[in-house]
Amino acid sequence: MSAGLLAGMASGVAFEATLKQSVQQWSKNRSTRTLANLPRLQLVIPFLGMAGGICVFLASGMEIFGFPKLLCYALALPLTVLTGWLVWTQLGKLLIELERGGSQALDLDSFEQ
């Protein structure tokens, strides 16, 4: 359980650093390359590491309660894949919104009434 948590956290830190670096480079250059076309492999590898760590963490958490290992991974894997897909698509939409409107497009405090 601890190994899955640590793997997920370490991959999450790497994902965050890679994403920040890519967005900062795009912001400085504002080239024709869009944010949606960021180097995919550099982002996908830490994202998959994060998802793998989360899957192991979820399965291990269920194993603590005595469920069989196969059942634990049969439940944790689809849940992790679904959640990962939702997060990845939301990230893509967020990057497109950032590209269209800059950082003001993401400022939720600006919607005061």
N, CA, C and O of each residue as an XYZ file, in Angstrom:
452
protein
N       0.833     -1.182      0.000
C       0.000      0.000      0.000
C       0.880      1.248      0.000
O       0.627      2.195     -0.745
N       1.904      1.240      0.834
C       2.818      2.379      0.906
C       3.580      2.557     -0.402
O       3.811      3.683     -0.843
N       3.968      1.445     -1.019
C       4.705      1.531     -2.285
C       3.842      2.159     -3.365
O       4.337      2.979     -4.138
N       2.578      1.802     -3.441
C       1.671      2.387     -4.420
C       1.469      3.875     -4.179
O       1.447      4.670     -5.119
N       1.322      4.245     -2.909
C       1.144      5.652     -2.564
C       2.389      6.454     -2.918
O       2.289      7.529     -3.509
N       3.547      5.942     -2.564
C       4.800      6.647     -2.871
C       5.046      6.739     -4.376
O       5.502      7.771     -4.867
N       4.748      5.675     -5.103
C       4.922      5.705     -6.561
C       3.986      6.724     -7.189
O       4.389      7.476     -8.076
N       2.763      6.751     -6.744
C       1.806      7.723     -7.258
C       2.205      9.153     -6.941
O       2.074     10.039     -7.787
N       2.688      9.383     -5.739
C       3.102     10.727     -5.349
C       4.348     11.168     -6.110
O       4.427     12.309     -6.563
N       5.313     10.277     -6.250
C       6.538     10.632     -6.974
C       6.242     10.917     -8.443
O       6.783     11.864     -9.016
N       5.403     10.119     -9.040
C       5.025     10.355    -10.434
C       4.190     11.623    -10.569
O       4.282     12.323    -11.577
N       3.392     11.914     -9.579
C       2.598     13.141     -9.592
C       3.468     14.384     -9.537
O       3.186     15.373    -10.212
N       4.517     14.338     -8.740
C       5.457     15.464     -8.670
C       6.168     15.638    -10.012
O       6.351     16.761    -10.483
N       6.568     14.520    -10.623
C       7.221     14.592    -11.938
C       6.246     15.123    -12.992
O       6.637     15.916    -13.849
N       4.990     14.697    -12.937
C       3.973     15.169    -13.875
C       3.758     16.671    -13.725
O       3.681     17.398    -14.715
N       3.663     17.123    -12.488
C       3.462     18.551    -12.230
C       4.627     19.376    -12.769
O       4.418     20.399    -13.422
N       5.843     18.936    -12.499
C       7.012     19.681    -12.959
C       7.084     19.723    -14.485
O       7.401     20.763    -15.062
N       6.794     18.608    -15.135
C       6.828     18.553    -16.593
C       5.743     19.436    -17.193
O       5.992     20.144    -18.169
N       4.555     19.402    -16.627
C       3.460     20.220    -17.134
C       3.754     21.707    -16.955
O       3.521     22.500    -17.867
N       4.260     22.086    -15.792
C       4.598     23.493    -15.555
C       5.684     23.961    -16.518
O       5.599     25.058    -17.071
N       6.692     23.139    -16.716
C       7.779     23.508    -17.613
C       7.266     23.661    -19.052
O       7.644     24.608    -19.742
N       6.435     22.765    -19.495
C       5.890     22.831    -20.856
C       5.029     24.070    -21.052
O       5.123     24.730    -22.087
N       4.190     24.395    -20.071
C       3.327     25.566    -20.183
C       4.161     26.848    -20.130
O       3.860     27.803    -20.845
N       5.194     26.883    -19.304
C       6.056     28.058    -19.249
C       6.808     28.267    -20.553
O       6.948     29.401    -21.010
N       7.290     27.198    -21.155
C       7.959     27.320    -22.443
C       6.989     27.817    -23.506
O       7.342     28.669    -24.321
N       5.772     27.290    -23.502
C       4.772     27.754    -24.458
C       4.461     29.221    -24.232
O       4.324     29.981    -25.190
N       4.348     29.630    -22.968
C       4.006     31.008    -22.635
C       5.084     31.980    -23.099
O       4.769     33.077    -23.559
N       6.335     31.596    -22.984
C       7.441     32.465    -23.413
C       7.506     32.577    -24.931
O       7.727     33.665    -25.463
N       7.317     31.479    -25.621
C       7.472     31.467    -27.075
C       6.198     31.845    -27.810
O       6.260     32.536    -28.827
N       5.046     31.409    -27.320
C       3.752     31.593    -27.984
C       3.851     31.220    -29.464
O       3.347     31.918    -30.344
N       4.507     30.116    -29.693
C       4.724     29.668    -31.067
C       3.430     29.157    -31.673
O       2.370     29.217    -31.050
N       3.528     28.659    -32.882
C       2.349     28.107    -33.555
C       1.939     26.777    -32.941
O       0.823     26.304    -33.153
N       2.839     26.185    -32.187
C       2.504     24.931    -31.517
C       1.499     25.216    -30.410
O       1.727     26.082    -29.565
N       0.418     24.507    -30.416
C      -0.629     24.758    -29.435
C      -0.342     23.991    -28.148
O       0.465     23.062    -28.123
N      -1.016     24.399    -27.093
C      -0.865     23.715    -25.809
C      -1.369     22.284    -25.880
O      -0.853     21.404    -25.190
N      -2.364     22.052    -26.703
C      -2.897     20.693    -26.825
C      -1.882     19.753    -27.469
O      -1.985     18.535    -27.326
N      -0.905     20.314    -28.177
C       0.118     19.493    -28.827
C       1.430     19.499    -28.063
O       2.498     19.365    -28.660
N       1.361     19.654    -26.754
C       2.567     19.580    -25.936
C       3.212     18.207    -26.107
O       2.543     17.257    -26.511
N       4.495     18.095    -25.807
C       5.140     16.780    -25.948
C       4.402     15.718    -25.139
O       4.523     15.655    -23.915
N       3.659     14.909    -25.822
C       2.781     13.936    -25.169
C       3.547     12.897    -24.357
O       3.156     12.576    -23.235
N       4.626     12.376    -24.913
C       5.343     11.300    -24.235
C       5.921     11.777    -22.902
O       5.949     11.022    -21.931
N       6.380     13.022    -22.857
C       6.931     13.559    -21.620
C       5.864     13.688    -20.539
O       6.178     13.623    -19.351
N       4.614     13.870    -20.935
C       3.526     13.969    -19.967
C       2.878     12.621    -19.687
O       2.423     12.369    -18.571
N       2.835     11.763    -20.683
C       2.134     10.485    -20.534
C       2.872      9.549    -19.575
O       2.238      8.859    -18.777
N       4.191      9.522    -19.647
C       4.944      8.582    -18.800
C       4.725      8.861    -17.313
O       4.404      7.925    -16.582
N       4.883     10.115    -16.817
C       4.582     10.324    -15.397
C       3.110     10.140    -15.060
O       2.776      9.730    -13.949
N       2.219     10.442    -16.018
C       0.789     10.258    -15.768
C       0.466      8.772    -15.592
O      -0.304      8.397    -14.707
N       1.059      7.937    -16.436
C       0.841      6.493    -16.295
C       1.452      5.958    -15.002
O       0.891      5.061    -14.373
N       2.593      6.503    -14.608
C       3.188      6.116    -13.328
C       2.292      6.482    -12.162
O       2.141      5.718    -11.208
N       1.702      7.656    -12.254
C       0.777      8.100    -11.221
C      -0.450      7.194    -11.175
O      -0.894      6.799    -10.097
N      -0.994      6.867    -12.336
C      -2.169      5.997    -12.394
C      -1.834      4.592    -11.893
O      -2.638      3.976    -11.193
N      -0.667      4.091    -12.242
C      -0.246      2.770    -11.764
C      -0.104      2.729    -10.252
O      -0.528      1.772     -9.603
N       0.495      3.771     -9.697
C       0.632      3.849     -8.242
C      -0.714      3.911     -7.550
O      -0.909      3.294     -6.502
N      -1.640      4.650     -8.128
C      -2.982      4.753     -7.557
C      -3.701      3.413     -7.634
O      -4.403      3.025     -6.701
N      -3.527      2.709     -8.745
C      -4.160      1.395     -8.897
C      -3.653      0.421     -7.834
O      -4.443     -0.287     -7.209
N      -2.348      0.388     -7.633
C      -1.763     -0.482     -6.604
C      -2.253     -0.074     -5.217
O      -2.552     -0.929     -4.383
N      -2.333      1.227     -4.974
C      -2.806      1.728     -3.688
C      -4.249      1.304     -3.423
O      -4.575      0.844     -2.329
N      -5.109      1.459     -4.427
C      -6.515      1.067     -4.260
C      -6.658     -0.438     -4.032
O      -7.395     -0.874     -3.147
N      -5.949     -1.223     -4.837
C      -6.043     -2.674     -4.695
C      -5.508     -3.124     -3.341
O      -6.090     -4.002     -2.704
N      -4.417     -2.535     -2.904
C      -3.842     -2.899     -1.604
C      -4.764     -2.518     -0.462
O      -4.857     -3.224      0.542
N      -5.446     -1.387     -0.627
C      -6.405     -0.971      0.402
C      -7.547     -1.964      0.548
O      -8.023     -2.207      1.657
N      -7.986     -2.537     -0.562
C      -9.055     -3.541     -0.479
C      -8.518     -4.868      0.054
O      -9.228     -5.589      0.756
N      -7.264     -5.194     -0.278
C      -6.678     -6.445      0.209
C      -6.568     -6.465      1.725
O      -6.622     -7.531      2.338
N      -6.415     -5.303      2.327
C      -6.317     -5.226      3.785
C      -7.567     -5.807      4.436
O      -7.503     -6.388      5.519
N      -8.697     -5.645      3.767
C      -9.959     -6.142      4.317
C     -10.237     -7.595      3.958
O     -11.330     -8.099      4.215
N      -9.259     -8.271      3.366
C      -9.373     -9.699      3.127
C      -9.928    -10.110      1.786
O     -10.190    -11.293      1.569
N     -10.114     -9.180      0.886
C     -10.591     -9.545     -0.445
C      -9.472    -10.225     -1.231
O      -8.300     -9.915     -1.016
N      -9.802    -11.133     -2.124
C      -8.773    -11.782     -2.939
C      -8.079    -10.773     -3.865
O      -8.682     -9.803     -4.324
N      -6.810    -11.032     -4.120
C      -5.997    -10.113     -4.911
C      -6.571     -9.892     -6.308
O      -6.591     -8.763     -6.799
N      -7.031    -10.950     -6.943
C      -7.582    -10.835     -8.286
C      -8.814     -9.929     -8.309
O      -8.963     -9.104     -9.210
N      -9.680    -10.079     -7.337
C     -10.868     -9.233     -7.244
C     -10.483     -7.778     -7.004
O     -11.080     -6.870     -7.582
N      -9.492     -7.560     -6.155
C      -9.054     -6.199     -5.849
C      -8.560     -5.485     -7.099
O      -8.917     -4.334     -7.351
N      -7.734     -6.177     -7.879
C      -7.220     -5.546     -9.103
C      -8.295     -5.471    -10.187
O      -8.261     -4.574    -11.030
N      -9.238     -6.395    -10.170
C     -10.346     -6.343    -11.133
C     -11.239     -5.131    -10.874
O     -11.856     -4.609    -11.803
N     -11.312     -4.685     -9.641
C     -12.078     -3.485     -9.316
C     -11.241     -2.208     -9.442
O     -11.731     -1.187     -9.925
N      -9.988     -2.267     -9.011
C      -9.134     -1.075     -8.995
C      -8.717     -0.646    -10.394
O      -8.639      0.551    -10.668
N      -8.450     -1.590    -11.280
C      -7.965     -1.243    -12.618
C      -8.998     -0.453    -13.438
O      -8.656      0.604    -13.967
N     -10.247     -0.928    -13.563
C     -11.210     -0.116    -14.324
C     -11.489      1.242    -13.681
O     -11.679      2.237    -14.380
N     -11.513      1.279    -12.364
C     -11.737      2.542    -11.671
C     -10.605      3.519    -11.951
O     -10.848      4.705    -12.172
N      -9.376      3.031    -11.944
C      -8.221      3.879    -12.220
C      -8.198      4.325    -13.671
O      -7.896      5.484    -13.955
N      -8.512      3.429    -14.590
C      -8.523      3.787    -16.016
C      -9.594      4.831    -16.283
O      -9.331      5.805    -16.988
N     -10.775      4.659    -15.749
C     -11.855      5.616    -15.950
C     -11.500      6.980    -15.371
O     -11.675      8.003    -16.034
N     -11.009      6.999    -14.156
C     -10.626      8.253    -13.522
C      -9.482      8.922    -14.275
O      -9.497     10.136    -14.478
N      -8.495      8.139    -14.688
C      -7.374      8.684    -15.450
C      -7.822      9.287    -16.768
O      -7.342     10.351    -17.161
N      -8.741      8.615    -17.455
C      -9.255      9.129    -18.721
C     -10.005     10.446    -18.506
O      -9.850     11.390    -19.281
N     -10.820     10.501    -17.447
C     -11.558     11.727    -17.165
C     -10.616     12.881    -16.836
O     -10.821     14.000    -17.305
N      -9.601     12.622    -16.046
C      -8.634     13.660    -15.689
C      -7.864     14.114    -16.927
O      -7.641     15.311    -17.108
N      -7.454     13.168    -17.785
C      -6.676     13.510    -18.981
C      -7.504     14.372    -19.948
O      -6.992     15.339    -20.511
N      -8.775     14.020    -20.136
C      -9.609     14.824    -21.036
C      -9.881     16.203    -20.443
O      -9.917     17.194    -21.173
N     -10.070     16.275    -19.139
C     -10.292     17.570    -18.501
C      -9.039     18.429    -18.594
O      -9.139     19.642    -18.780
N      -7.879     17.835    -18.469
C      -6.625     18.572    -18.614
C      -6.496     19.133    -20.021
O      -6.072     20.275    -20.197
N      -6.856     18.344    -21.020
C      -6.810     18.825    -22.395
C      -7.731     20.011    -22.609
O      -7.352     20.977    -23.273
N      -8.944     19.953    -22.053
C      -9.882     21.067    -22.171
C      -9.366     22.304    -21.448
O      -9.533     23.429    -21.919
N      -8.740     22.083    -20.301
C      -8.189     23.189    -19.529
C      -7.041     23.868    -20.270
O      -6.921     25.093    -20.231
N      -6.204     23.092    -20.940
C      -5.096     23.659    -21.705
C      -5.612     24.445    -22.904
O      -5.050     25.485    -23.249
N      -6.662     23.967    -23.538
C      -7.259     24.698    -24.658
C      -7.841     26.022    -24.168
O      -7.688     27.048    -24.830
N      -8.498     26.005    -23.026
C      -9.061     27.229    -22.449
C      -7.952     28.211    -22.078
O      -8.099     29.418    -22.276
N      -6.865     27.709    -21.550
C      -5.718     28.550    -21.211
C      -5.129     29.188    -22.461
O      -4.729     30.351    -22.442
N      -5.077     28.435    -23.531
C      -4.530     28.948    -24.783
C      -5.418     30.041    -25.378
O      -4.916     31.026    -25.919
N      -6.704     29.870    -25.278
C      -7.636     30.841    -25.862
C      -7.677     32.144    -25.080
O      -7.666     33.227    -25.664
N      -7.725     32.035    -23.746
C      -7.955     33.243    -22.960
C      -6.858     33.610    -21.998
O      -7.030     34.543    -21.215
N      -5.742     32.924    -22.019
C      -4.683     33.221    -21.077
C      -5.049     32.787    -19.674
O      -6.034     32.075    -19.474
N      -4.267     33.209    -18.710
C      -4.501     32.770    -17.330
C      -5.764     33.384    -16.745
O      -6.295     32.864    -15.764
N      -6.266     34.492    -17.328
C      -7.520     35.078    -16.837
C      -8.693     34.147    -17.097
O      -9.694     34.206    -16.383
N      -8.588     33.292    -18.102
C      -9.665     32.359    -18.410
C      -9.841     31.320    -17.311
O     -10.916     30.736    -17.168
N      -8.793     31.091    -16.540
C      -8.853     30.079    -15.491
C      -9.090     30.677    -14.111
O      -9.201     29.935    -13.135
N      -9.168     31.984    -14.011
C      -9.327     32.652    -12.727
C     -10.787     32.577    -12.287
O     -11.641     33.292    -12.810
N     -11.058     31.719    -11.335
C     -12.434     31.525    -10.870
C     -12.909     32.683     -9.982
O     -14.114     32.882     -9.824
N     -11.980     33.441     -9.407
C     -12.360     34.556     -8.554
C     -12.895     35.733     -9.359
O     -13.525     36.627     -8.794
N     -12.659     35.752    -10.647
C     -13.108     36.873    -11.463
C     -14.600     36.802    -11.773
O     -15.138     37.720    -12.394
N     -15.273     35.746    -11.361
C     -16.697     35.599    -11.634
C     -17.559     36.124    -10.494
O     -18.662     35.625    -10.270
N     -17.073     37.112     -9.782
C     -17.856     37.700     -8.678
C     -19.068     38.419     -9.230
O     -19.044     38.954    -10.338
N     -20.116     38.423     -8.448
C     -21.349     39.067     -8.921
C     -21.631     40.307     -8.146
O     -22.627     40.983     -8.402
